[in-house]
Amino acid sequence: MIELVQRVVAWLMNRVRVNQVQQCMRDGVPVFIKRRRTGGQIVIWFANRFLALAHSGICMFVHADEWTGWEVHCAQLLYPVRPALRVASGQAVIIPKVCGISLRTLLQRDDPDVNKAFILAARELRRVHQIQCNYYKAAWSHGDLHLDNIICDWDAERAVLIDFDTRHEFRISETQRHGDDLKVVLLELIGLSGDKWSQRATAFLEEYREGSVLSELSRQLVVPRGFARILW
């Protein structure tokens, strides 16, 4: 019975989406409109209970105005020279499209430049982890850094982070938060890379090269148990 419950919870966590994303044109510019789904607040409340039981250290925004405020804040903080995000009516935010390809897509294609992409990702992550954030009163962190949220812009030769609708809990230290960001990237990289994961992970970590965060990462890289195992 316990195993059945675990499978059901895992299935729900993987498939429930509280935000709806639509791509369109606004004033001749390609944008994404991200909108909170009807009933999303209830789903998020239950999801946050599960995330707390899993000791994930992350949480979602129950109230849409808090989410849109965080989304806009992160984009302006990390990328002040890029086109600005705008809050729209109906619990939505308008996000200018970022040019490039996600790390997940590059891995799935087994792109010959995927190692370079992970180096660019580590370089960008090291940069943004040094930016001070008023919300945390400390350095910024992402909180949901799966491979779809890292876009590689080959023309600019840099990576860009997107999708700020989840955050780390404020009680967690910045070193723990940064280690968690790295952990999420690495676990997805290992899961998608087959026997090539070691070379790619090494390139990523060598480029990031922040000793205190890497030490914290080694502490976090353990096989999860209980609710944490369901989450992963």
N, C-alpha and C positions, 0 to 999 in steps of 0.2 A: 504493500500500500504506500509506504514512504517513497519508494522508487517511482511509483506512478505519479504521486503528487509532485515530485521533483521534475519529472518530465513535463507535466502540465505547466508548471510555473516557468520552466525554461522555454517552452513553446510560446507562452504568452509574452515573455520578456523580449523574445526575438521578433515577434510579429506585431505587437501593439505599437502604433505610431500616433503620438499625440499631436503632431504638427503635420499639416498638409503642405506640400511644396509644388508650386506651379511655375513653369518657365514661360515668359512672354516678353514682349517689347514695350518699353515705356520711353517716349520721346526719342525713338530711334535707337535706344540702347537695350541690349539684352539684360534682363533681370530675372531674379527668382522672387516670387511672392510666397513667403512662409506664413501660414495661418494656423492658429490654434483650432483644433477640431472640436466640434460640439461634444461635450462630456469629457474633454481632455483633463479638466481639473480633477475630476474624480479618479481617473486612471492614474494621474501623477501622484495623488495622495497615497494610493495603495502601492505604487511603484516605489515611492520614497520609504515606505515602511519596509519593503523587501530589501532595498539598498542598505538601509540601516542594519537589518538583521544579517546581511552579508558582510557587514563591516567594510563596505566599499569605499567610504570616505567621500562619496559624491552624492549630489542630490539634484533634483529637477525643480523647476520653478512652478509652484502651484498656481500662482496668479499670473495671468498673461502680461500685465503691465510690468511686472518684475522681470519676466523673461525678455520682453522687447527692450527694456532699458539696459539689461546686461548685454544683449546682442549688439546694440548700438555702441555701448561703452567699449566693449572689447575691440570692435572693428576700428573705432576711432583711436583707441589707445595704441594698437599694434600697427595700424596702417593709415596714419593721418593724411597721407598724400593721395590715397586712393579715393574713388568716388564714394560719397557717404551713404550709409544705410539710412532709411527713413521709416519711421513708424507710420503705419496706415490704419485706416478705420477697420473695425471688425477683428480686433486682436491679431494684427498682421504686421509684418515688417517687410520692406522692399529692399532686396539685396542685389547690388550690381554683380553681374556674373564675373567670376575670376577666370581668366584664361589659363589653360593648362590641362593636365591629366592627373587624376588621383593616383596615389601610390598603389592602391588596390588594383586599379586597372593595369598599371605597369607590371605589377607582379603576375597578374593573371595572364598577361600577354607574354610573360617571360622576356620583357624588353631588354635588349642588350645594354641599355644605359641605366638599368634599374639600380645598380650599385651607386652610380653618380646621383641618382634621385634621392637615395637614402642619405648620402653625404649632404646634399642640399637641405634635406629635411632636418638633419641634426644641427646644421649651421643655423637654420632659422629658429629651431627650438631653443638653442643656446642663447640666441639673441633675445627672444621674447621672454625667456625665463629671467632675464636681467631687468625687465621693465617693471617699475613700481606701480602697484594698483591701489587706488583709494579704497576699494571694497575690502581688500585683504589687509590693508596697512602693511603690506609686504610685497614681495615679487609676485607677478601674475602667473597663473597656470591655466591649462585648458579644461581638464576634467572629463573629456570624452574624446580622446585623441586616437580614434580608430583611423584606418588607412584611407577611408573616404574623405576624411576631414583634413587631409594634407594634399595640396595641389601643387604639382611641379610645373612651373612656368619655364619652359626651355628657352624662350626668347630672352627673358630677363635673367636666366640662369639662377633662379632662386625658388624656394618653396614658399607657399602661402597657406596659412591656417584658416579654416572656415568653421562655421556651424557652432555657435556659442549658445546652446540652449540647455547646457548642463554645467554645473560648477562643482569644484571641490568644497567641502565643508570648511567654514572659517576657522574651526578649532584646530585644524591640521597645520603643521609647520610647512613653510615653503619648500624645504628639502624633501619632505614626505610627498608633497603635491607634485614636485618636479620628478621625483622618482616614479610616481604613479603614471605620469604622462609617458615616460620612457617605457615603462612596463607594458602599457597597452600597445604601443607601437611594436615592441619586440614580440609579444605573444602572438599578435596577428601575423607578423612577419614569419615567425616560425611555422605557424599553421598553414601558410600559403606557399612557402618556399621549397618544400621537400628537402632534399639533401643539400640545397644551396644556401640554407638559412645562415650557417655559421659565417661565411664570408661577408654576407650582407649585414648581419648584425655587428660584426667586428668593424666594418667600415662606418656604420652608424655611430657606434659608441666611441670610436677613436676620434671622430670629428666632434662629438659633443664634449668630451674630455673635461667635464667638471667633476673633480674628484669626490667631493662630499655627496653629490647627487648619485654618482655611480656606486658609492659605498651603500647608500640607502637603497638603491635599486637591487643590489645583491641580497640585501636583507628581505626585500619584498618578493623575490623570485622563489617562491615555495609553492608546492602543490596545494591548491586551495581545498578546504573541507567545508562540509555543511552547506549553508546557504551561499557562501562564496563560491563553492564548486558549481552550484546551479547557475550562478551569474556568469561564470566563465564558460 
